[in-house]
Amino acid sequence: MNQRFELSEIRSNCRKLGPWAEYLLGCQPMRHALLNLRTLALLVVGTTIFACGGEEEAAPDPEATVAEEGDGQAPAEDRIETPMPPEDGPKLVATSLATVIYSQPSSNSEKIGYLRVGEVVARSKTAISYDGCEHGWYRIRPVGYVCIGDKASTYLQHPIARALGKLPDLSKPLPYRYAFARAIAPNYLRVPTKAEQHQYEFQLDKHLRSYNKLKDSWQAIDVGANDIPLDENGVASGPAPSEPPHTDLSTVFGGDGNDMVPWWLDGGRKIPHLAAYKAPQYAVIAGRVKRFTGVAVIGTFVPGEGAQQRRMAITADGRLIPVSKLKPNTGSTWHGVALGQKSGLSLPLGFVTNRSGAAVFELSDTETKRVGEIPFRTTINLNGKVRNRQGKRFVQLHNDTWVLSDDAAIAALPSKLPAFAKGQQKWIDLSIVSQTMVAWEGRTPVYVTMVSTGKDGLGDPKTSHSTPRGTFRIREKHVTTTMDSTDVGHEFELRDVPWVQYFHHGYAIHAAYWHDDYGKVRSHGCVNLSPIDARFFFFWATPTLPTAWHGAYASRDLGEGTIVYIHP
């Protein structure tokens, strides 16, 4: 399977990797490269940009052994065993968007995860080895080794970590503040002067007049995912508030209320570029964001009169976008429900998907009588009985009334469970037809929700935007990662997509903060979840993400990934 990536990045150590890697990484002039997802993901973890897509499709077989890829077993290697550093011992800090963690103190060993800039982990007191790492390999918690150098430091006040080290809030459905570009906007690398803003932004005066007139409505926020309370398991534990909390623009765009120009931008940029883009140190911009591009923002400030006192948002990779070009986004409040004795809910179960509500009927032998209505997105308990009448399919509620199956996404109770459904084995059951997903532990369902899979439904993933069917395992997981597509007519760029779990080639389960259409096909092939649901599945599924890590791979060190069973 071939997958397209955006690979313009700082090309350090390219020649050491050989001519093929030089070509792939762009040391030779090439803007895009096509290569196997797994190979490149391990080669340049964290700098690639993924899109939903893949090639092969296995017939869904509940009796099958699990997935041909990502089996969680590391290749044979001579392993060095060193004790785990104590939690209160010395630390190291990541100074890169992706500081790779290796299974052994060698860059030739398996990559098992990575840290994001600013993340701090306990390390060994002294270096374990200097093999291929000038400043030494250090053992970290709970497993793995990190090379101290340009991507990690034992100096916890490292300038890059200080500047860009605002960490994702893992307790929230949306770990960052998010926004969409409402118009094409430059990615500024430093505070631009008034003249530079006019140079890089088309019809700026006209835009600013519109913004100043309409900014209250342009930057209004709705009740969002982070306004829903969660219990200790990540399950929603209360209703959405009637109104969004009162917040100022600083908070909306990831700030802390201090609108001062940050030290690393005061008088010019004082830290190097981190993101996967190529720009000289003197550059004013590094590319532009297209309209509807999604970005994570970690701060904001208001510069002086020389920059028109125009508020800037700081993206997670350290670039600046004028706030006037951004629309804040708070994500959907939709979420699934826990199953079991505590909630009183069990399969079969449905969620009303008709936005006008689901009509409720009484069915006699001769009459179909409408007796009420159930509101949009209400959870409905079903008893498993089905009746067809006049070409329509009805499902029965526990109170002996009926609703049309077309008005709800229905998670059925399987008549036969897969062979792997035993003990405490975690597995995910996803139906493309019903657009529902269930978390199982052995033979017990524990959580159910609605999803949005590939918009071409049961089509061929090789030739359409369909989700592959088959039995897989989660191969890797990322707190956030960037996804894009260069398909003509379907281009998009979504930075820092949250709670991403890849299970087959370029296909992943992830949060979709950009829509609220769960229960309907919509995606390019990935499995879209609401932020609340995506967070639940991320922390419920394996491999478990170690504390302070940003990404983790199924491996000998971290264990197997959870089974993902996708069927019609």
N, C-alpha and C positions, 0 to 999 in steps of 0.2 A: 504494500500500500504506500502510495506517495502522498505527501502532505506538504502544503506550501507554508513557508515561514518568512517572517521579516527578520533579516539577519544583519542589518547595519549596526554593528557594535564595536566597541574598542577591541582591537585585534591583538592583544598581548599574547606573546608566546606562540603565534601561529606557526612559525616555521618549525618549531619543535614537533608539531603534530603530523608533519608530512604533507606531501602535495595534495592528496585527496581532501584532507581536512582543511588545508589552506583554501582550496576551491570552495568547499562548503561554507566555511566561516567568512568568506568574502575578502580574504587577503588578496586574492586575485579579483579583478573588477567584475562584480556580479551582485545585483541588488537582491535577487531572490534565489533561493535554492530549493530543490525538491529532493527530499530524502525520507527515509524511514523514520517514523515518529519516535519509536522506542530508541533507536540509535542516537538520534540527535538530542532527544530529551535527556539522555544520560551524559551526552558529550558536553552540552552547554546548558545544563539545567538552570532554569530561572531566567535565561535570556531569550528563550524561544517564545513565540507567540502562537498559541494553539487555536485551531478552529475545529468545530465539530465535523468529523468526516472519517470515512474508513472505506475498506474495500471488501473484505470477506464477510460472509454471513453464514452462520451455522444454523441448521434446522433446530428449532427449540425442542429439546428432548429432556423431559424431567428425570429420565433415568441415566442421563449422560454423566460421565465424569467431568469434572469442572475444568474449564478453559485451558486452551493450549498455550496461553501466554500469562506472564506475571504470576507464576505459581508460588512465589514467595521463597524460593530456594536459591541461595547464593551459589555461584560457581565454586568449584573446589579451589581452595587457596590455602597457603600456609598462614595460619592465623596466629597473631600475637595476642595473648590474653593479658590484659592489664586491669587493675582494680578500678571500679567506678569511683570517680572523685566525689568527696562529700559535698552535700548541697551547700554548706556554709564555707567551702574552700575558695581558693582564688578563682577568678572568672576571666573569660574572654568576651569580646564584643564583635559582632559582625559589622563590617564596613562596606558591604556590597549588597545589591538587591538580592543576590543569591550566593551565599557562602556555603560551598558544598561540604557535606559531611560524608566521609568515606568509612567503609567498614574496617579498614586497616590503615596504618600510617603510610599510605602510598597512594599516589594519584592513579595508579593502575588497578587499584582494588575497586570493589563495588561501591557505587554511590547509593547511599541509603536515605538521604534527605538533605535539607539545607536550612540555613538561617537567613532571615532578612535583616537588612541594616538596622542597627540599634538593639537587636535581640542579644541578650546576655545569658551565657550558660556557664555552669561550673566546669572547671578544667583541672587537669593534673598540675601539680606544683611545678614540675619540670617537663621539658620536652621528652617525648618517648623516642623520637628519631629525628634525624636531619636529612633523611634520604629524599632527595628531590625537593626539599623545602628548606630554604636558607635559614629561616628563623625558627624552625622546628615544628614537628607534629605534636599536638596536645590531645590527650584523651578527654572527652567531654561526657556529660551526663545526658541520658542514661547509657548510651552506646556511641561508638564512633570516634573519629579523629578529624581534627581541623588543622589546616596548615596556616600558621601565622605569616602574614605578608600583606599584600595589597587588598585582601578580602576579609581579613580578620586581624584583631589586635588584642594584646594583653593590656593596653592602655585604655581604660574604660571611658576616659574623657576624649577619645579620638574625635577630631573635628567633624568628620562625616557622620559619626554616630550621634553627636550632639545636635547637628543640624537637621538630620532627616530621621532621627530615631523615634519618632512618634509611632508607637506600636499599635497594631490592630487590637481592638477590644474584642476578645474572644467570647465575652459573656453576652454579646449582642448579636442579633440576627444579621445585622449589617456591621461588619467590623470596622469600617471607615464611614465617613460622610461621603456621599456620592452626588454627582451632578452630571448633566448632559450638556453638550455644546449646542446652544440654540442657533449658532451661526459659525461659519468658519473662523477659527481663531489661531493666532500664532502660539507656539510653545516658547515663551520667552525664557532665556537662561539667566538673565539679570533684569533689574528694574529698568524698563525702557523709558527714554526721554519722550517728551511730547512729540518731537520730530520723528523719532523712531516708531512711535505708535502710528503716526500718519503714514509712514513709509511702509509698514507691514500690514496695515488693516485698511481694507477698501471702504471708502465712504464713511470714515470714522465719525466725522461731525454729525452726519445724518443718524448714524447708529446711536451716538450718545444722546442726541435730542430725544429719540424714541425711548431710550432706556430711562432717562431722567423723568420722563412723563409717565412711564408704565412700570417702573421698577418694583413697586409694591406688589403688583399682580404677577409680574414676571418671576419674582423670587419668593412668592408665597409657598408655604409647604403644607402638605396634608398630613393627617395622622398616618404613621408609617409602621414598619415592622418593629422598630426599636421601641415603640410605645406600648407593645404588648408584653405583659409580665410573663416570665418563664419560671417554671419550677426547677429543682436541682437536676432534673433529667433533660431539661431543654424543652419540655412540653408546655405549651401555652396554658397559663393558669388563671387567666382573667380576660374580660372583654376589652375591646379597643375603647379608648376614651372618646368622648364625643367631639373634642376639638384637639388640635395639635398643641403641644406645650409652647409657651411663649419663648421664643429664642431670638437673639439678635443675629445680624449677618455674620459676625465673627464665628459664633457657634455653628450656624448653618453650614459654613464652609470649613469646618474642622479646626477653628481657632479656639483660643482660651479667653477671649475678651481683650487681649493686648494687641492693639493695631499697629504697634511700632514695626518698622522694617527690621527683620531679623538680622542678627550680627553677621551672618554669613553672606548677606546681600547688601549690607550697608557699605556704600562706596565701591561697589563692584562685587562680583562673585568670588568667594574665598574658598570654595571647595570644588573638586573636579566633578565632571558630569558622571552620573551613575547609570542612566538608562541605556537601553540598547539603541542608541542613535549616535551618529557620527557628526561631530561638530568641533571646530577648533576652539580653544579657550577664549578667543576674542569674539566669538560669534554672539549675536544678539538673540537669535532664535534657533531652534532646532526643529524644523518642520512645523506643520500646522495640524490642528485637529479638525476633522470634517464635522459638518452638522450631524447631530445625534450621537456623536462619540460619547461614550460613558467614561468618566474618570473618578478615581478616588482622590479626595482632597484631605490634607493633613494640617492645613493652616491657612491663614489669610492675614493681610496687612494693608495699610493705606500709606502709600509713599507720599513724598512731598510735592510741592507745587510744580517742580520740574518734570514730574511724571503725571501732572494733571490731578494729583491726589486721587488717582483711580485705583480702586481696591483690586488687589491681585489675590488669586487663590494659589496655594502651593500643592502640586500633585505629589503623589506618593514617591515618584521617582525624581523629585526635586526640580521640576519645571514650573513655570508660572503661566497662568491663564487669567485674563481679565474677567472679573466676576460678572461684568455686564454681558459677557458672551455665554454665561452658564445658567442653567436652570436646575436648582436643587432637586434631588430625588430622595424619597424616603422609603421606597419599597412597599410591597403589598402587605396588608395585615392578614391575608389568608393564611390558614394553617390547618393541618390535619388533626387527628385526635388519637389519644392513647386508647388501647383496647385492654380489657381485663376487668377484674373484680372492682378495682378502685373507681374506674370510670363508668362501669355498668354497660359498656359497649362491646359488641362482638360482631364478627362476620356472620352473614352478609350485612353490608351496610352501604349506604349511599350518601352522596352530597348533591343537593339540588343545583343544577347547572343552568337551568332556564332563568335568565335574568328577570323575567316577568313573574317568576314563581312556578311551582309545580302544582297543577290542579289535582285535587284529591277526589276520588270517586268511590262510590259504593257500587259493587257489581252483583246483580242478581242473575238468575238464569236468563232473564229476558230483557233486563234494563241496565243501562249504564247511567248512573246519576251522579252529577257533580255536587259535592257537599262541602268543599272548602278549598283552601290553597295553602301551600307551604312556601315560605319566603326563600329567595335566592340564597344558596350556600348553607342552608340548614342541613344538619346531619340527620339522616333518617334511618331508624332501625328497621330491618327487613326480616321476614321469616323464611325466605327462600322459595316461596311459592310464586309461580308465574302463570299468567293466563293471557292467551291471545284472543282478541276480539276485533272483528272488522279490520283485520290487517294491522292492528296495533298491539303492542306488547305491554302488558301491565305487570307490575311487581307489587307484592302485598306487604303492607306494614304490619307491625305487631298488633295494632288495634283493628285489624280486619278490613281496613280501607286500602285503596290501591292508588298508585301513581303510574304514569307512563314512564317506561324505562328510558325513553328519549329525553326526559326532563332531569335525569340524574346520572352522575358517574357512579357506577355500582361496583364495589369490591366484593366479589363472590367468595364463598367458602369453597375451596377446591374439593372436588369429589375424591381425588387421589393426590397425595403429597409426593414430591420428588424423593428419590432415594436418599439424597443428602439431608433431608429434614429429620434429623435425629439428635438426641442429646440436647446440648445447648448450642448447636451449630447455628450461627447467624446467617441468614440469607434474605435477599430482597426479591420479592415477587412483583413483577411489573407487567401489566396488561396494556397493550397498545390500543386495543379496541375500547376498553373501558376508561383508559387514561387514569388509572389508579395504581398506586404503589403501596405495598405492605411490607413492613419489617417483621420478620419471623425469627424466633429463637427456638430451633428444633421444630416441634409441631405446634407451637404456640404463637399466634399473631400478637404483636405488641403495639403496632402503630400503623395507621393508614392515612393516606392523603391523596390528593389529585396532583397530576403532573401535566406537563406539555411535552410530548415527544415530537419526532420529526414531522414536519407539516405534510409530507406525502404519505403518511399513514403506514400501510402495509406494503409499500413499494419496495423496490430493490435498492438497498443502500449504495450499491455500486453506481447507480445511474440517477438517483433521486435523493431528496432530503428526507430520508427515512431512517428510523432508528433500527440498528441491527437486532435480530432475534437470535437467541441462543443462551448458553449457560457460560458465564464468565466469572472472573474474580476482579475485585478492585485492585488495580495495579499500583496506583500512586494517588496521593492526595495533597492538595495545596490549600492553605488558608485563603489565599487569593492568587490568581494568575490572570494574565491578559489573553483574550481570545479575539481573533479577527477572521475575516473572510475577504478574499479578493475576487470571489466569483462575480462575473459581470452581472450587474443588476441586483446583486445581493450583498454588496459590500457593507461591512460594519467593522467597528473597532470598539471593544469593550474592555477597558483596563481594570485590572484587579477584580475580576469576577470572583465572588466569594464561594467558599466551601466546595471546591472542585475535586471530584473523585473520578479518575480515568479508569475505565474497565475494559476497553477494547479499542486498540489503535487510538484514533483521535476522538473517540466518543467518551463523554463524561456525564456524570450526574452533578449538577451544580445549581446554585441559586441564580435566579433571573430577577434582578432588581428593576428591570426595564419594562416589565409587563405584568398584567394581572389577569391572564387568560387561562389559568390552570383548569384542567378538565377538557381542554381542546388541543388538538395537534397544532404546532406552531413553529417549532425550532428547525434548525438546519440538520438535526439528527441527534443532538445531545438530549439529555433528559432534564428539562427545566423544572425546578421546584421553587416554591416561595422561599424567601430568606429564612423564615422560621423553620420550615420543614428541612431545608438543605442543611441548616446547622444541626438539627436533630440527627439526621442520617450521618453527617460527617463525624460527629463524636460517638455515635452508636456503633458505626461500622469499623472494621479493622482494615489496614493496620492502624493502631492507635498512634496519634500524633504526640510525640514527647513534649514536655513542657518547654516553651521558648522556641521550638522549631516552627518553621513556616511551611515546610513540606516534608513528606515522608514517603518512602517506597516500600512495598511489600518485599521482604527480604529475610534472610536467615536471622538477622539481628532483630527485626521488628515483627516478624511473623507473616502469616498469610493474610491476604485480603478477603473481605466478605464476599460470598457468592452472590452474583447478580443473575437472576433467571428472568429473561424477557421473552414473552410469547404474545400471540395475538390477543 
